Every structure is written in structure tokens, then in C-alpha cells.
Amino acid sequence: MNSPAAILCVALLTPLPAAAATLPSGFTESSVATGLLRPTAMAFAPDGRLFVCQQGGALRVITAAGTLLATPFTTVTVDSNGERGLLGVTFDPAFQSNQFVYIYYTATTPTIHNRVSRFTANGDVALAGSESVVVDLENLTSATNHNGGAIHFGPDGKLYVAVGENANGSNSQSFGNRLGKVLRLNADGSIPSDNPFFNSASGVNRSIFALGLRNPFTFAFQRWSGELFVNDVGGGAWEEINRGVAGANYGWPTVEGVGNNPNFVNPIYAYDHSNGCAISGGAFYSPLTPRFPTAYFGAYFFADHCGGWIRWRSATGTVTNFASGISFIVDVAVSVDGRLYYLARGTGNNTGIVSRVNYTGATVLLTANGIHGPQTIASGNSLTLAMAFSPGAQVMNPAEVYLAVASQDGTTLWFNPNTNTFGPNPTPGFSGSLAAFGPTTVLFYPDVSVLTPGKYWWLVIVDNDSNGVPNVTVMDYTGTTIS
């Protein structure tokens, strides 16, 4: 990623806040926070608060109600030259009980180096004196760029840390340091014995999970599948999205973009610098409560700092433009309630913003026992499928609603409300005018033992027509395993 300071030097002379985005039809945005001082990254706490890193060392808190608090959660002493500073934040998987918050920042003592520390939350501020150093990385040279900085816990409960190569490409291929790598650690900073290089590397370098990266500024895990995508900011030619794989070598500095060397793992997507300069945000659309149309389910949103755009990669690999006209975007995130947030710096020192993108068209939500997402239901327990619907700006007329179930052998059966059974032929459970409504029971099993044990995917489809065929205007699905 090019130095934000360098970028700002050539920006407009009059500081301007990050501009509102141009969005697809059916989407709107609203301002969440303004006046942020050189923001770099953000992350949602499990309780709905949004924590925003400012490069100068302050970790700001936006309440679940959308208020930017004046008092930072904590302020750490950092070297904020170039791309250094407070660069990443994440939350312990057991945050609700232990209140642990982790940050990545450029420490100044005893020498300049990047560090991951843990703090204990006491409401909206860190408990005084609670900083505990998780890991201190290698001392930095005079080069102030390529620090990485993203940190997240994976579905395995391990802490993943993305580290830049400190503007020295040879670091990326070396097992003698942790620069230009993704690291995998236990929450306390110790090294898991099942790391891919645990038996071949030595000392702290056994924490290496993947290597051959230049400046992995952002990465993300998919909530349901656990899939990992790592964004690597390129050099003179290509920006990359890499599938995170244990032991992978992505080739920097030998190769950038897609190559033909079998020793290196190619990116799943790369774009050249005619489209931007620095990939700078990554988030999967896998919320607990989806609000976007079905096509976005499982999509990967990513952004470019100079291009000022957001794109999304579908689960099948198709990449589509989503938003444009954003001034120096640095991060994107998806809330548990299905909205997309972006963080942008603007052109001045304190012109950073957080903006929320919402879908205003028709949406449908299907839950099983109040849960949207995979769950196991044991024999003897009940199953309630409930549907909620919003038509968007106006009542949907005409409308049809279909309910179906797909089993693990690939068979899809459709619910027939006339016979109260599932069969091979689609039959609308409702036809007419459909207005908004909250969770409403559409199917109930007092005891799931009537179902053959196995995996089931329940689907609800809403059509904006009346032809008796499920053409899918909007749909949703949720999964259950019957044991």
C-alpha cells in the first residue's frame, strides 16, 4: 500500500471528507461517523459496537446505536510515520466473558517494531494497566511502509496476524523472520504445534502459517465455511486476493499476480494498476441476518484505496462492481444484521468517515428455531421454521411464496399447503399482495424424529409474479442437521 501520507500530499489542497459512494439500484448509504483522524481499520465487537483504529494510536468506539464516543477505548504510543501506526483490531472469541480486545500497532520501545497486544475492556474503555503483549515482531528498518496489520481470530480459535515485508522482498521468502507472512498463534501468543512449519522452522518462526506476501493489509474469514482470503497489496503491477492455505507460498518477490511457477500458489483474483493501486479492505457477506439479495450470500467484498471503489466476488468467482467515488477507502466490514460498512480517510487529517450501506429492496429471512445458520437438532426436539419479509419501498403485488427442502442426497422437495406434505412439484403457499411482516411460523415439527437423520437445507422463495413457477425474486435458506 502506498504511504497514506504520500497520497495525501498530492490530494486536494482543501481537505474534504470521504465522498459518498455511487451504489447499485436498491442500495442506500447513511453516515455513521465523521471527523476520524487518519483511520486505518475497523472491526465489530460481538455486542455490535464498532471499533475504529486511528493511525496516531487512538482506538475509537462507535456504539451499537451509532454514536462516536469522544473518549477512545485506549490510546497507545506509536510511530505513525508512513504506513506505521495503529493498524488492526479484533476480539477474542470469548469476548462476552473475558472482554479481551487485541490490537496491532507500531511500538516505539525499546526499538521501533510492530506489536500485537491484548487489552481488557471495562465498558467502552480499556481497563487501566491491562495491556498484555502477545507478540513483538522484528525490529523495523528505516522503511516506513509494508507493515501489514490485519488481525483476526479464525474458526479454529487461533489468532492470525498479517505482517508486511518492511519493503524488503527477500524477507517474504525467508524462514529466518516473520516479515511478509501470515502468522498463526494461540490467543496468548504461544505457537500451535500443528502449524505447517512447526517442525521445520525454529523459535518464533514456527508461527508462520503462509509466506511470500508483500503487504497483506487486510484479510477475512468466511463465517460459515471458515474459508480465508488474504489481500496482498502489490508492487508495480498487480493487486491480489489469495486463498489462505496452511503452508502456502504466494511467490513475492519472485512473482506478482498470476504466474506459472508450480512452487507458488496463484491468487484467485488479481487486477492491474489501471484499476487501482492498493487493495485495502476485505469482508465476506455471511451475516447472521442477511439483508442483501441472495446473489450476495457468501460474496467477498473488497476495495481499492486509490481507485475509490468496492467490488464483490461471488461464491462462483465472478467479480462485479459495487460502489465507486469513495475518497481513499481503507476497510470494509459486514455487521451481523447484514449491512455493509466502509471506512475511508478523505483528503485531510481528520476527514475520515464510517458509512453504512443498506439494501432497500425486497428481502426475506428464514430461521430455524430462531437461528439463521447451521445448527444441529437432536431427536425429541421440535423444529420451527419462521419467515420474515420486507417488500422494500412498496407492497409486492402480485407475489407468491414457496417453501422447499433439499436433503444431503441432492433431492429437493416442495411444500404443498393443500396436503401439508412435501413433494416434487412446486406449489405456492401464498398468492396475492405481500406487505412487510416479522417472523411468522411457516412450518412446525413437534419432534424432528419424524425426519431421517442427516442434513437439510430449508428454502423460502418469494416471486413478484403469479404464474405458479418459483422464479426467485428473493430467497433465503438455513441449514439444520437432524441427529
C-alpha positions as CSV (number, residue, x, y, z in Angstrom):
1,M,0.0,0.0,0.0
2,N,1.4,3.4,-0.9
3,S,2.1,5.6,2.1
4,P,-1.2,7.4,3.1
5,A,1.0,10.5,4.0
6,A,2.4,10.5,0.4
7,I,-1.0,10.1,-1.1
8,L,-2.4,12.9,1.0
9,C,0.4,15.2,-0.1
10,V,-0.9,15.1,-3.7
11,A,-4.6,15.3,-2.7
12,L,-6.7,18.4,-3.0
13,L,-5.4,21.5,-1.1
14,T,-8.7,21.9,0.7
15,P,-9.3,18.9,3.0
16,L,-12.5,17.1,2.1
17,P,-14.4,14.3,3.9
18,A,-14.5,10.9,2.2
19,A,-17.2,11.3,-0.5
20,A,-20.5,9.5,-0.6
21,A,-20.4,6.4,-2.8
22,T,-22.3,5.7,-6.0
23,L,-24.2,2.5,-5.3
24,P,-26.3,0.0,-7.3
25,S,-30.1,0.4,-7.6
26,G,-31.9,-0.6,-4.4
27,F,-29.0,0.3,-2.1
28,T,-28.6,3.5,0.0
29,E,-25.9,4.7,2.4
30,S,-26.0,6.7,5.6
31,S,-23.3,8.4,7.6
32,V,-22.3,6.6,10.9
33,A,-19.3,8.7,11.9
34,T,-17.3,11.7,10.6
35,G,-14.2,13.6,11.7
36,L,-12.0,10.5,12.2
37,L,-8.3,11.2,12.3
38,R,-6.4,9.1,9.7
39,P,-8.4,5.9,10.2
40,T,-6.8,2.6,9.2
41,A,-9.0,-0.3,10.1
42,M,-12.2,-1.3,11.9
43,A,-13.9,-4.3,13.4
44,F,-17.3,-5.1,15.0
45,A,-17.3,-6.3,18.6
46,P,-19.7,-9.2,19.3
47,D,-22.1,-6.8,21.1
48,G,-22.5,-4.6,18.0
49,R,-20.1,-1.8,18.8
50,L,-17.7,-0.8,16.0
51,F,-14.1,-0.2,16.9
52,V,-12.1,2.1,14.6
53,C,-8.3,2.4,14.5
54,Q,-6.7,5.8,14.0
55,Q,-3.2,5.8,12.7
56,G,-1.9,8.0,15.5
57,G,-2.7,5.4,18.2
58,A,-6.3,6.1,19.3
59,L,-8.8,3.2,19.2
60,R,-12.3,4.8,18.8
61,V,-15.6,3.3,19.7
62,I,-18.9,3.7,17.8
63,T,-21.8,2.5,19.9
64,A,-24.3,0.0,18.6
65,A,-26.7,2.9,18.4
66,G,-24.3,4.7,16.0
67,T,-22.7,7.3,18.3
68,L,-18.9,8.0,18.1
69,L,-17.7,8.3,21.6
70,A,-15.4,11.2,22.4
71,T,-13.1,9.1,24.7
72,P,-11.1,6.5,22.9
73,F,-11.1,2.9,24.1
74,T,-7.4,3.2,24.5
75,T,-4.5,5.3,23.0
76,V,-1.2,3.7,22.5
77,T,2.1,5.4,21.8
78,V,3.0,4.6,18.2
79,D,5.4,5.6,15.4
80,S,2.9,6.8,12.8
81,N,5.4,7.7,10.0
82,G,4.4,6.5,6.6
83,E,2.2,3.4,6.9
84,R,3.1,2.8,10.5
85,G,0.7,3.3,13.5
86,L,-2.3,1.6,14.9
87,L,-3.3,-0.8,12.1
88,G,-5.6,-3.6,13.3
89,V,-8.1,-4.6,15.9
90,T,-10.0,-7.8,16.7
91,F,-11.9,-9.5,19.5
92,D,-11.4,-12.7,21.5
93,P,-13.8,-15.5,20.5
94,A,-14.8,-15.5,24.2
95,F,-15.1,-11.7,24.4
96,Q,-18.5,-11.8,26.1
97,S,-16.9,-13.5,29.1
98,N,-13.3,-12.3,29.1
99,Q,-13.6,-8.8,27.4
100,F,-10.3,-9.2,25.5
101,V,-9.5,-6.8,22.7
102,Y,-6.4,-7.2,20.5
103,I,-4.6,-4.6,18.5
104,Y,-1.7,-4.4,16.1
105,Y,0.5,-1.3,16.3
106,T,4.0,0.1,15.7
107,A,5.6,0.3,19.1
108,T,8.4,2.8,19.8
109,T,10.2,1.0,22.6
110,P,12.7,-0.4,23.1
111,T,13.1,0.0,19.3
112,I,10.6,0.6,16.5
113,H,8.8,-2.6,15.7
114,N,5.2,-3.9,15.2
115,R,3.4,-5.5,18.1
116,V,0.2,-7.3,18.9
117,S,-1.2,-6.5,22.4
118,R,-4.3,-7.5,24.3
119,F,-6.4,-5.2,26.4
120,T,-9.3,-5.9,28.8
121,A,-12.4,-3.9,28.2
122,N,-14.2,-2.1,31.0
123,G,-17.3,-0.9,29.3
124,D,-16.2,1.5,26.5
125,V,-12.7,2.0,27.7
126,A,-9.8,-0.4,28.4
127,L,-9.1,-1.3,32.0
128,A,-6.2,0.8,33.2
129,G,-2.9,-1.2,33.1
130,S,-4.5,-4.2,31.3
131,E,-2.2,-4.2,28.2
132,S,-0.5,-7.6,27.8
133,V,1.9,-8.0,24.9
134,V,1.0,-11.0,22.8
135,V,3.9,-10.9,20.3
136,D,6.7,-8.5,19.4
137,L,7.7,-8.7,15.8
138,E,11.1,-7.9,14.2
139,N,12.7,-4.5,14.5
140,L,11.9,-2.3,11.5
141,T,14.4,-0.7,9.2
142,S,14.1,3.0,8.1
143,A,11.5,1.9,5.6
144,T,8.1,3.0,6.9
145,N,5.9,1.1,4.5
146,H,4.7,-2.5,4.1
147,N,3.6,-3.2,7.7
148,G,0.5,-5.3,7.1
149,G,-1.5,-5.0,10.3
150,A,-4.7,-7.1,9.9
151,I,-5.5,-9.4,12.8
152,H,-8.5,-11.8,13.1
153,F,-9.4,-15.0,15.0
154,G,-10.1,-17.9,12.7
155,P,-12.8,-20.5,13.2
156,D,-10.2,-22.7,14.9
157,G,-9.9,-20.2,17.7
158,K,-6.3,-19.2,16.7
159,L,-5.1,-15.7,16.2
160,Y,-4.0,-14.9,12.6
161,V,-1.7,-11.9,12.1
162,A,-0.8,-10.4,8.7
163,V,2.7,-8.9,8.6
164,G,4.3,-6.9,5.7
165,E,7.9,-7.4,4.5
166,N,9.2,-4.0,5.6
167,A,9.9,-3.0,1.9
168,N,12.4,-5.9,1.6
169,G,11.2,-8.6,-0.7
170,S,13.7,-11.1,0.4
171,N,12.0,-11.2,3.8
172,S,8.9,-12.8,2.2
173,Q,10.8,-15.9,1.3
174,S,12.9,-16.3,4.4
175,F,12.1,-18.6,7.3
176,G,14.5,-16.5,9.4
177,N,11.9,-13.9,10.2
178,R,8.2,-13.3,10.3
179,L,8.0,-10.5,7.8
180,G,5.9,-10.9,4.6
181,K,3.9,-13.7,6.2
182,V,0.6,-14.6,7.8
183,L,1.2,-15.9,11.3
184,R,-0.9,-18.3,13.3
185,L,-0.8,-18.1,17.1
186,N,-2.6,-19.2,20.2
187,A,-4.5,-16.3,21.9
188,D,-1.7,-15.9,24.4
189,G,1.0,-15.6,21.7
190,S,2.3,-19.2,22.0
191,I,2.7,-21.2,18.9
192,P,0.3,-24.1,17.9
193,S,2.1,-27.3,17.4
194,D,0.1,-28.1,14.3
195,N,1.4,-25.0,12.4
196,P,2.6,-26.0,8.9
197,F,6.3,-25.2,9.6
198,F,6.4,-26.0,13.3
199,N,8.8,-28.9,12.8
200,S,11.0,-27.3,10.1
201,A,11.3,-23.7,11.3
202,S,12.8,-22.7,14.6
203,G,11.9,-20.5,17.5
204,V,9.3,-17.7,16.9
205,N,9.4,-18.5,13.1
206,R,7.3,-21.6,13.8
207,S,4.4,-19.2,13.9
208,I,4.5,-18.9,10.1
209,F,1.2,-20.0,8.5
210,A,1.9,-18.8,4.9
211,L,4.6,-16.8,3.2
212,G,5.5,-15.0,0.0
213,L,3.4,-11.9,0.7
214,R,4.4,-8.2,0.2
215,N,1.9,-6.2,2.3
216,P,-1.1,-8.2,3.4
217,F,-3.0,-5.2,4.7
218,T,-6.4,-6.9,5.0
219,F,-7.8,-10.4,5.2
220,A,-11.1,-12.1,6.2
221,F,-12.6,-15.4,7.2
222,Q,-16.0,-16.6,5.9
223,R,-18.3,-17.1,8.9
224,W,-19.9,-20.4,7.9
225,S,-17.2,-22.2,5.8
226,G,-14.1,-20.9,7.5
227,E,-12.5,-20.0,4.2
228,L,-9.7,-17.4,4.4
229,F,-9.0,-14.8,1.8
230,V,-5.8,-12.7,2.1
231,N,-5.5,-9.4,0.2
232,D,-1.9,-8.6,-0.8
233,V,-1.0,-5.0,-1.9
234,G,1.1,-5.3,-5.0
235,G,4.2,-3.6,-6.3
236,G,4.3,-2.1,-9.7
237,A,1.7,-4.2,-11.4
238,W,-0.9,-6.4,-9.6
239,E,-3.2,-6.4,-6.6
240,E,-4.1,-9.9,-5.3
241,I,-6.7,-11.9,-3.4
242,N,-5.2,-15.1,-2.2
243,R,-6.9,-18.1,-0.8
244,G,-5.4,-18.6,2.7
245,V,-3.9,-22.1,2.9
246,A,-1.6,-23.6,5.5
247,G,1.9,-23.7,4.2
248,A,1.2,-21.7,1.0
249,N,3.9,-19.6,-0.6
250,Y,2.4,-16.8,-2.7
251,G,5.6,-16.0,-4.6
252,W,6.6,-12.5,-3.7
253,P,9.0,-11.1,-4.8
254,T,9.6,-13.8,-7.5
255,V,6.2,-13.4,-9.0
256,E,3.4,-10.8,-8.7
257,G,-0.1,-11.6,-9.9
258,V,-0.8,-14.9,-11.7
259,G,2.3,-16.9,-12.7
260,N,3.3,-20.3,-13.9
261,N,5.8,-21.4,-11.2
262,P,4.4,-24.6,-9.5
263,N,6.2,-23.7,-6.3
264,F,3.9,-20.8,-5.7
265,V,0.1,-20.5,-5.1
266,N,-1.6,-18.2,-7.6
267,P,-4.1,-15.6,-6.5
268,I,-7.8,-16.5,-7.0
269,Y,-8.2,-12.9,-8.4
270,A,-5.8,-10.2,-9.4
271,Y,-6.3,-6.8,-11.0
272,D,-3.7,-4.5,-12.6
273,H,-3.0,-0.9,-11.7
274,S,-5.1,0.6,-14.4
275,N,-7.9,-0.3,-11.9
276,G,-6.4,1.0,-8.7
277,C,-3.2,1.0,-6.6
278,A,-3.8,-0.8,-3.3
279,I,-6.3,-3.4,-2.3
280,S,-7.5,-2.2,1.1
281,G,-10.5,-4.0,2.5
282,G,-12.0,-7.4,2.7
283,A,-15.2,-8.9,4.2
284,F,-17.4,-11.8,3.4
285,Y,-21.1,-11.3,3.2
286,S,-22.1,-14.0,5.7
287,P,-24.1,-12.2,8.4
288,L,-26.4,-13.8,10.9
289,T,-29.2,-11.8,9.4
290,P,-28.8,-11.2,5.7
291,R,-30.4,-8.1,4.2
292,F,-28.8,-8.1,0.7
293,P,-30.3,-10.0,-2.2
294,T,-29.5,-13.8,-2.4
295,A,-26.8,-13.3,-5.1
296,Y,-24.6,-11.6,-2.4
297,F,-24.7,-14.5,0.0
298,G,-21.2,-15.7,0.6
299,A,-19.8,-12.9,-1.6
300,Y,-16.4,-11.3,-0.8
301,F,-16.4,-7.5,-0.7
302,F,-13.0,-5.8,-1.4
303,A,-11.9,-2.3,-2.1
304,D,-9.1,-0.2,-3.6
305,H,-7.6,2.7,-1.7
306,C,-6.7,4.8,-4.8
307,G,-9.5,3.6,-7.1
308,G,-12.1,4.6,-4.5
309,W,-14.3,1.6,-5.3
310,I,-15.8,-1.5,-3.8
311,R,-16.3,-4.7,-5.8
312,W,-17.6,-8.1,-4.8
313,R,-16.6,-11.6,-5.8
314,S,-19.4,-14.1,-5.9
315,A,-19.1,-17.6,-4.5
316,T,-18.6,-18.8,-8.1
317,G,-15.8,-16.4,-8.7
318,T,-17.5,-13.7,-10.8
319,V,-16.3,-10.2,-9.8
320,T,-18.8,-7.2,-10.1
321,N,-18.5,-3.5,-9.4
322,F,-20.5,-2.4,-6.4
323,A,-19.6,1.1,-5.3
324,S,-17.4,4.0,-6.6
325,G,-16.4,7.5,-5.8
326,I,-15.1,6.9,-2.3
327,S,-12.2,9.1,-1.2
328,F,-9.3,6.9,0.0
329,I,-11.2,3.8,1.3
330,V,-9.2,1.7,3.8
331,D,-11.6,-1.0,5.1
332,V,-14.9,-2.7,4.7
333,A,-16.9,-4.8,7.2
334,V,-20.3,-6.6,7.4
335,S,-22.4,-6.3,10.5
336,V,-24.2,-9.3,12.0
337,D,-27.5,-7.7,10.9
338,G,-26.5,-7.7,7.3
339,R,-25.3,-4.2,6.5
340,L,-22.1,-3.3,4.7
341,Y,-19.8,-0.6,6.3
342,Y,-16.9,1.1,4.8
343,L,-14.1,3.2,6.3
344,A,-12.5,6.0,4.3
345,R,-9.9,8.6,5.1
346,G,-10.9,11.6,2.9
347,T,-8.2,14.0,1.8
348,G,-7.4,15.7,5.1
349,N,-6.0,14.9,8.5
350,N,-9.4,14.5,10.3
351,T,-11.8,13.8,7.4
352,G,-12.2,10.1,7.9
353,I,-15.7,8.6,7.8
354,V,-17.6,5.4,8.5
355,S,-20.6,4.9,6.2
356,R,-23.3,2.2,6.3
357,V,-24.8,0.7,3.1
358,N,-28.2,-0.9,3.3
359,Y,-30.5,-2.6,0.8
360,T,-33.9,-1.0,0.4
361,G,-35.4,-3.6,-2.0
362,A,-37.3,-6.7,-1.1
363,T,-35.7,-9.1,1.4
364,V,-36.8,-12.4,3.1
365,L,-35.4,-14.1,6.1
366,L,-35.8,-17.8,7.1
367,T,-34.9,-19.0,10.5
368,A,-34.9,-22.4,12.2
369,N,-35.7,-22.2,15.9
370,G,-34.9,-18.6,15.7
371,I,-31.4,-19.1,14.2
372,H,-30.2,-18.2,10.8
373,G,-27.3,-20.5,10.1
374,P,-26.1,-24.1,10.6
375,Q,-27.4,-25.9,13.7
376,T,-27.9,-29.5,15.0
377,I,-31.3,-30.5,16.4
378,A,-31.5,-33.8,18.3
379,S,-34.3,-36.3,18.1
380,G,-37.1,-35.4,20.6
381,N,-36.8,-31.7,20.0
382,S,-39.0,-29.5,17.9
383,L,-38.3,-27.5,14.7
384,T,-40.0,-24.2,13.9
385,L,-39.3,-22.5,10.6
386,A,-40.2,-18.8,10.6
387,M,-40.2,-16.3,7.8
388,A,-39.9,-12.5,7.8
389,F,-40.4,-10.3,4.8
390,S,-39.9,-6.8,3.7
391,P,-41.0,-5.7,0.2
392,G,-38.8,-2.6,0.2
393,A,-40.4,0.7,-0.9
394,Q,-43.9,-0.7,-1.5
395,V,-46.1,-3.7,-1.2
396,M,-45.2,-6.5,-3.5
397,N,-48.2,-7.2,-5.8
398,P,-48.6,-9.8,-7.1
399,A,-46.5,-12.1,-5.0
400,E,-46.1,-15.9,-4.4
401,V,-44.3,-17.7,-1.6
402,Y,-42.7,-21.1,-1.9
403,L,-41.2,-23.3,0.8
404,A,-38.8,-26.2,-0.1
405,V,-36.3,-28.5,1.5
406,A,-33.1,-30.0,0.0
407,S,-31.6,-33.1,1.6
408,Q,-28.0,-34.2,1.6
409,D,-28.6,-36.7,-1.3
410,G,-29.4,-33.7,-3.5
411,T,-33.2,-34.2,-3.6
412,T,-35.3,-31.0,-3.4
413,L,-39.0,-31.3,-2.4
414,W,-41.6,-28.5,-2.3
415,F,-44.1,-27.9,0.4
416,N,-47.8,-28.3,-0.6
417,P,-50.1,-26.3,1.7
418,N,-53.1,-28.2,0.4
419,T,-51.8,-31.6,1.6
420,N,-49.4,-30.4,4.3
421,T,-46.7,-32.6,2.7
422,F,-43.5,-32.2,0.7
423,G,-43.5,-33.4,-2.9
424,P,-41.7,-33.0,-6.3
425,N,-43.9,-30.2,-7.7
426,P,-43.7,-26.5,-6.6
427,T,-46.9,-25.2,-5.2
428,P,-47.1,-21.6,-3.8
429,G,-48.0,-21.5,-0.2
430,F,-49.3,-18.0,-0.7
431,S,-50.5,-15.9,-3.6
432,G,-51.6,-12.3,-3.5
433,S,-50.4,-9.0,-2.2
434,L,-47.5,-9.2,0.2
435,A,-46.7,-6.4,2.7
436,A,-43.9,-6.4,5.3
437,F,-44.2,-8.8,8.3
438,G,-42.0,-10.0,11.1
439,P,-41.1,-13.6,11.9
440,T,-44.1,-15.8,11.2
441,T,-44.2,-19.6,11.6
442,V,-44.4,-21.4,8.2
443,L,-43.6,-24.9,9.3
444,F,-43.6,-26.8,12.6
445,Y,-42.4,-30.2,13.6
446,P,-43.2,-31.1,17.3
447,D,-40.5,-33.8,17.1
448,V,-37.8,-33.9,14.5
449,S,-37.5,-37.7,14.9
450,V,-40.1,-37.9,12.0
451,L,-37.3,-36.8,9.8
452,T,-34.5,-39.1,8.6
453,P,-31.2,-38.1,10.4
454,G,-29.0,-36.0,8.1
455,K,-28.5,-32.5,6.7
456,Y,-31.4,-30.4,5.5
457,W,-31.4,-27.1,3.7
458,W,-34.7,-25.2,4.1
459,L,-35.5,-22.6,1.5
460,V,-38.1,-19.9,1.1
461,I,-38.7,-18.2,-2.2
462,V,-40.7,-15.0,-2.9
463,D,-41.7,-14.2,-6.5
464,N,-43.0,-10.9,-7.8
465,D,-45.5,-12.6,-10.2
466,S,-48.4,-15.0,-10.1
467,N,-47.5,-17.7,-12.7
468,G,-47.2,-20.7,-10.3
469,V,-43.5,-21.1,-11.0
470,P,-40.7,-20.2,-8.5
471,N,-38.7,-17.7,-10.4
472,V,-37.0,-16.3,-7.3
473,T,-37.3,-12.5,-6.9
474,V,-35.7,-13.0,-3.4
475,M,-34.9,-16.1,-1.4
476,D,-33.3,-17.3,1.8
477,Y,-32.1,-20.6,3.2
478,T,-31.0,-22.0,6.5
479,G,-29.4,-25.4,7.4
480,T,-30.2,-28.0,10.0
481,T,-28.6,-31.3,10.9
482,I,-31.1,-33.8,12.4
483,S,-29.4,-36.2,14.8
